[in-house]
Each structure stands twice: as C-alpha cells, then as structure tokens.
Amino acid sequence: MHVRIGRQRRPFRTVTFEAAHNRVELIEQRWLPHRFAIVATRDDRATAAAIRDMTVRGAGAIGATAAYGLAQVVRAFRGSDRRAFAKH
C-alpha cells in the first residue's frame, strides 16, 4: 500500500513482523481513509486482540497477523520440552 504523507508517497505493508523486538506492526484499518496510523503489538495476546477488534481487516491480512502472532508465541517460549510448549 502506498500512503501519501504530506507531499511524499511511501510504501507500507499492511502487516509486518519486527523480529528484533518480537512485535507485529500493522496499519490501524478502522481509521482509514481519514487517518493513517501504525499499531505495534508486543505479544500474542495483543495481536489476537487486534484481530478480534478488527484493527486489521481482510482475509489475507488477518491470516498473516495470526501467523505472526504464532511466531510471537514460539519466540517468547523459553525451554525445549514439547509438553511445556503446548501448555505455553
């Protein structure tokens, strides 16, 4: 998606994963087209809330957000036991 900010057009992805900080960044779609903002979710619960609250919309964007939420869970887990991971 290309967004015009002032006189410049900049490309933005609807959903991205910031691996260094284990966060999902997405365009706040409830405010479009009147306002443009990027929302960052710090953990899987916040990412799930973004889907539930319709911060992100559209099947592809929801699917990518859910996959990134799962990546957040995997990256946050500390351990090697499969049962502990399943519980996590």
C-alpha positions in Angstrom: 0.0 0.0 0.0 1.3 3.5 -0.9 0.4 6.2 1.6 0.7 9.9 1.0 2.2 11.7 4.0 2.4 15.4 3.2 3.8 15.6 -0.3 5.6 12.2 -0.2 4.2 8.8 -1.2 5.7 6.0 0.9 5.1 2.2 0.6 3.8 0.4 3.7 2.9 -3.2 4.3 -0.4 -3.9 5.9 1.2 -6.3 8.4 4.9 -6.8 9.2 6.9 -8.7 11.9 9.7 -6.9 13.7 11.7 -9.9 14.8 14.3 -7.9 16.8 11.5 -6.8 19.2 9.1 -9.7 18.7 6.3 -7.4 17.7 3.7 -7.2 15.0 3.2 -3.9 13.3 0.1 -3.3 11.4 -1.9 -0.5 9.8 -4.8 0.6 12.0 -7.5 -0.1 9.4 -10.5 1.1 11.5 -9.4 4.8 10.9 -8.8 4.6 7.2 -9.2 6.6 4.9 -9.4 9.6 7.3 -6.4 8.8 9.4 -3.2 6.7 9.0 -1.5 5.1 11.9 0.7 2.1 12.6 -0.1 -0.1 15.6 2.5 -2.3 17.3 1.5 -5.4 19.3 4.1 -6.5 21.8 2.8 -10.1 22.5 0.4 -12.7 21.1 -2.5 -11.6 23.3 -2.3 -8.0 21.9 -2.0 -9.5 18.4 -5.1 -11.6 18.9 -6.9 -8.5 20.3 -6.0 -6.6 17.1 -7.7 -9.3 15.0 -10.7 -9.5 17.3 -11.2 -5.7 17.4 -10.8 -5.5 13.7 -7.7 -3.3 13.8 -6.6 -5.5 10.9 -9.2 -6.5 8.2 -9.3 -8.7 5.2 -8.7 -12.5 5.0 -5.0 -12.2 3.9 -4.1 -9.6 6.4 -5.9 -11.5 9.2 -4.1 -14.7 8.2 -0.7 -13.0 8.2 -1.4 -11.4 11.5 -2.4 -14.7 13.1 0.8 -16.4 11.7 2.9 -13.6 13.1 1.1 -14.0 16.5 2.1 -17.6 16.5 5.7 -16.6 15.7 5.5 -14.3 18.8 4.5 -17.3 20.9 7.3 -19.5 19.6 9.9 -16.8 20.0 8.7 -16.0 23.6 8.9 -19.6 24.8 12.0 -20.5 26.8 12.6 -24.2 27.0 12.9 -27.4 25.0 10.1 -29.6 26.3 7.2 -30.2 23.8 4.6 -30.6 26.6 5.7 -27.3 28.2 5.5 -25.6 24.8 2.0 -27.0 24.2 1.0 -25.6 27.6 2.6 -22.3 26.9 
